[in-house]
Amino acid sequence: MTAKPCKYQDIGKRSQDLFVKNFTLGAVKFNLKSQSQAGSGFIIEAFNEIESGKVMGSGEFKNAFPGTNMNMSSKWFSDNTISTEVTINDKLFPGSRLGLLGKFDPKGGNMAGGVQAEYKNEFMLGVVEASLTGDGKPMLSPSFVFTSDGWLAGMHCYVDPNSRKVDQPQFTAGYETGNYSAFGLLNQRNELMGSLYQKVSSTLETGILVKFPYGKAKETTFQYALNWALDGSHRLQMKINTRGQISAAVSKNFGSGISISLCGHLEGKNIKAGAHKIGMGIEMEL
């Protein structure tokens, strides 16, 4: 397996997932989703913060229109904001994708919208999004990812058409195969970040994240994570960093699309501080 073009935010996703997935620290999370073969479906999420008791949630409903290459999704958030996206695939030319985006806050009366254009082929994926915020100011967000023989290189930034200012530029480059990946990222804050991923065996995955503030007297952080399939239904995940923070998660797949995970977080350098956390996740797929 060699690297395929992906969206900029998905570069190094296998390593990122090792540090994020199933670690619902300090909260209880519920996820229910369903999708038909035609592409229609829904995703319902609920999130309860254990310490504050605050409850948040969202409901997303997707509709696919067979024979038209058009899809529509609407998402409702618990703060009563509503977003809608309509996309058309491969209509202009093969590999193209055109999307219309809208967001509305009925309570505050705020509205925002945008247009997203995407093109993908065997060697590259480019996305340009033009958005209009509630204050009427336009903003462009281009990103491009190029790949060849397992090598990937990408960039992302924001552009203000009025001032012609480029903001938050990021550059990423690396190499990916079926069992291994290595990426480096440089952002506007002169931070150099690196990630490594290795599939050691069919049951064990490991990952490393390093953050190095280049040219600044700030703390360099190092994180290590593993994902170990104990058997066909049980999985153990762990991560640790140079700050002495240790997290672990255990998940069980009950079959029929139902899985439950339990996680915990320990402040190893200051055990008496009371900043330890626990969490729980429930996922159901119909």
C-alpha positions in Angstrom: 0.0 0.0 0.0 1.3 3.5 -0.9 0.0 6.8 0.2 -3.0 8.2 -1.6 -4.0 11.9 -1.8 -6.1 13.0 1.2 -7.3 16.2 2.7 -4.7 18.2 4.5 -6.2 17.6 7.9 -6.1 13.8 7.4 -2.3 13.7 6.8 -0.9 11.4 9.5 -4.4 10.4 10.7 -3.4 6.9 11.8 -0.9 8.4 14.3 -3.4 11.1 15.4 -6.1 8.5 16.1 -3.9 6.6 18.5 -3.8 9.7 20.8 -7.5 10.7 20.4 -9.8 7.8 19.7 -11.6 6.4 22.8 -10.0 9.0 25.1 -13.1 10.8 26.2 -11.4 12.1 29.3 -13.6 14.0 31.8 -16.8 13.2 29.9 -19.4 10.5 28.9 -19.9 10.4 25.1 -22.7 8.7 23.2 -22.6 8.1 19.4 -25.3 6.5 17.3 -25.0 6.3 13.6 -26.6 4.6 10.6 -25.9 4.6 6.9 -27.6 2.9 4.0 -25.9 1.5 0.9 -27.1 4.5 -1.1 -25.3 6.9 1.3 -28.2 8.3 3.3 -28.0 8.1 7.1 -27.7 9.9 10.4 -25.3 10.5 13.2 -26.4 11.5 16.7 -23.9 12.5 19.4 -24.3 13.5 23.0 -21.5 14.7 25.3 -21.8 15.1 29.1 -19.0 16.8 31.0 -18.6 14.9 34.3 -17.3 17.8 36.5 -19.6 20.6 35.3 -22.6 18.5 34.3 -22.9 20.4 31.0 -24.6 18.4 28.2 -24.0 19.1 24.6 -25.1 17.2 21.5 -25.7 17.3 17.8 -27.7 15.5 15.1 -26.6 15.1 11.5 -28.8 13.8 8.8 -27.5 12.9 5.4 -29.4 12.4 2.2 -28.1 10.9 -1.1 -29.9 11.3 -4.4 -29.0 8.3 -6.6 -28.4 9.1 -10.2 -27.7 12.8 -9.5 -24.3 12.7 -7.8 -25.8 15.1 -5.3 -25.7 14.8 -1.5 -27.2 17.0 1.2 -26.5 17.0 4.9 -28.0 19.0 7.7 -26.6 19.3 11.2 -28.3 20.6 14.4 -26.3 21.5 17.4 -27.5 21.8 21.0 -26.8 25.5 21.0 -29.6 25.7 18.4 -27.3 26.5 15.4 -28.1 24.7 12.2 -25.6 24.0 9.3 -26.4 22.6 5.9 -24.2 21.4 3.1 -25.1 20.4 -0.5 -22.4 18.8 -2.6 -22.3 17.7 -6.3 -19.6 15.2 -7.3 -18.0 14.6 -10.7 -20.5 16.9 -12.5 -18.1 19.5 -13.8 -15.4 17.0 -14.7 -14.1 13.7 -13.2 -12.6 14.2 -9.7 -14.4 17.5 -9.1 -16.6 18.2 -6.1 -18.5 21.4 -5.5 -20.2 22.2 -2.2 -22.5 25.0 -0.9 -22.3 25.6 2.9 -24.6 27.5 5.2 -24.9 28.1 8.9 -27.7 29.8 10.8 -28.3 30.8 14.4 -32.0 31.3 14.9 -31.6 32.7 18.3 -29.1 35.4 17.4 -30.1 35.8 13.8 -26.5 35.3 12.6 -25.8 33.7 9.3 -22.7 32.5 7.5 -22.1 30.7 4.3 -19.5 29.6 1.8 -18.5 27.7 -1.3 -16.1 24.8 -1.4 -14.4 23.5 -4.6 -12.4 20.3 -4.6 -10.4 18.4 -7.2 -8.8 15.0 -6.8 -6.7 12.7 -9.0 -4.1 10.0 -8.6 -1.4 12.5 -7.5 -3.0 15.4 -5.8 -6.0 16.7 -3.9 -6.8 20.4 -3.7 -9.5 22.2 -1.7 -10.4 25.9 -1.8 -13.1 27.2 0.5 -14.5 30.7 0.2 -16.5 31.7 3.3 -18.5 34.7 4.3 -18.8 35.3 8.0 -21.6 37.0 9.9 -19.8 40.4 9.7 -19.7 40.2 5.9 -15.9 39.7 5.7 -14.9 37.1 3.1 -12.1 34.5 3.8 -10.3 32.0 1.6 -8.9 28.7 2.9 -6.9 26.8 0.3 -5.1 23.5 0.9 -3.2 21.1 -1.3 -1.7 17.7 -0.9 0.6 16.1 -3.5 1.8 12.5 -3.4 4.2 10.3 -5.4 5.6 6.8 -4.6 4.6 7.0 -1.0 5.8 10.6 -0.4 3.3 13.3 0.6 3.6 17.1 0.8 0.9 19.5 1.7 0.2 23.1 2.6 -2.8 25.0 4.2 -3.4 28.7 5.0 -6.0 31.4 5.3 -6.2 34.4 3.0 -8.0 37.7 3.6 -8.9 39.0 0.1 -9.4 42.5 1.5 -6.0 42.9 3.0 -4.3 40.3 0.9 -2.9 38.9 4.1 -1.9 35.2 4.4 -2.5 33.9 7.9 -1.6 30.6 9.7 0.4 29.0 7.0 1.3 25.3 7.6 3.5 22.9 5.6 3.7 19.2 6.0 5.8 16.5 4.3 6.4 12.8 4.9 6.3 9.2 3.8 3.6 6.6 4.2 3.3 2.9 3.5 0.9 0.2 4.7 2.6 -0.4 8.0 4.6 2.8 8.6 4.4 6.6 8.3 6.5 9.6 9.2 5.5 13.2 8.9 6.8 16.6 9.9 4.9 19.9 10.1 6.0 23.5 10.4 3.5 26.2 11.2 3.5 30.0 11.5 4.5 29.9 15.2 7.8 28.4 14.3 6.8 25.1 15.9 8.2 21.9 14.3 6.1 18.9 14.9 6.7 15.3 13.9 4.7 12.1 14.0 5.6 8.4 13.6 3.2 5.5 13.1 4.1 1.8 12.9 1.8 -1.2 12.7 4.1 -3.7 14.5 1.7 -6.6 14.0 -1.9 -7.4 13.2 -2.7 -6.7 16.9 -0.3 -3.9 17.8 0.0 -0.3 16.6 2.3 2.4 18.0 2.7 6.1 17.5 5.0 9.0 18.5 4.3 12.7 18.5 7.0 15.3 19.1 6.5 19.1 19.3 9.6 21.3 19.2 9.3 25.1 19.4 12.1 26.0 17.0 14.0 29.1 18.0 12.0 29.7 21.2 12.8 28.8 24.9 9.7 26.7 25.3 9.1 23.1 26.4 9.7 20.3 23.9 7.0 17.6 24.3 7.2 14.0 23.5 4.2 11.6 23.4 4.0 7.9 22.9 0.9 5.8 22.3 0.0 2.2 21.6 -3.2 0.3 20.6 -3.2 -3.4 21.4 -5.9 -5.7 20.3 -6.1 -8.2 23.2 -8.5 -10.5 21.3 -11.3 -10.2 18.8 -13.4 -8.0 21.0 -11.2 -6.3 23.6 -8.7 -3.5 23.0 -6.2 -1.7 25.3 -4.8 1.8 24.5 -2.2 3.7 26.4 -0.4 7.1 26.0 2.2 8.9 28.0 4.1 12.1 27.6 7.1 14.0 29.0 4.9 15.9 31.4 4.2 12.7 33.3 0.6 12.5 32.1 -0.5 8.9 31.7 -3.8 7.9 30.0 -5.3 4.4 29.4 -8.5 3.2 27.7 -10.1 -0.2 27.5 -12.8 -1.0 24.9 -15.0 -3.9 24.2 -16.9 -4.7 21.0 -20.1 -6.5 21.8 -20.9 -7.2 18.1 -23.9 -5.9 16.2 -22.3 -2.5 16.0 -22.2 -1.9 19.8 -18.9 -1.0 21.6 -18.1 0.6 25.0 -14.9 2.2 26.2 -13.6 3.3 29.6 -10.7 5.6 30.0 -8.6 7.3 32.8 -6.0 10.0 33.1 -3.3 10.3 35.8 -1.1 13.4 36.5 2.0 11.4 37.3 4.2 14.4 38.3 1.6 15.7 40.8 -0.6 12.9 42.0 -2.1 15.0 44.9 -3.2 17.8 42.5 -6.6 16.2 41.9 -6.5 16.8 38.1 -7.1 13.1 37.3 -9.9 12.3 35.0 -12.1 9.4 33.9 -14.4 9.0 31.0 -16.7 6.6 29.1 -17.8 6.2 25.5 -20.7 4.3 24.0 -20.9 3.7 20.2 -23.8 2.1 18.4 -24.2 1.5 14.7 -27.5 0.4 13.2 
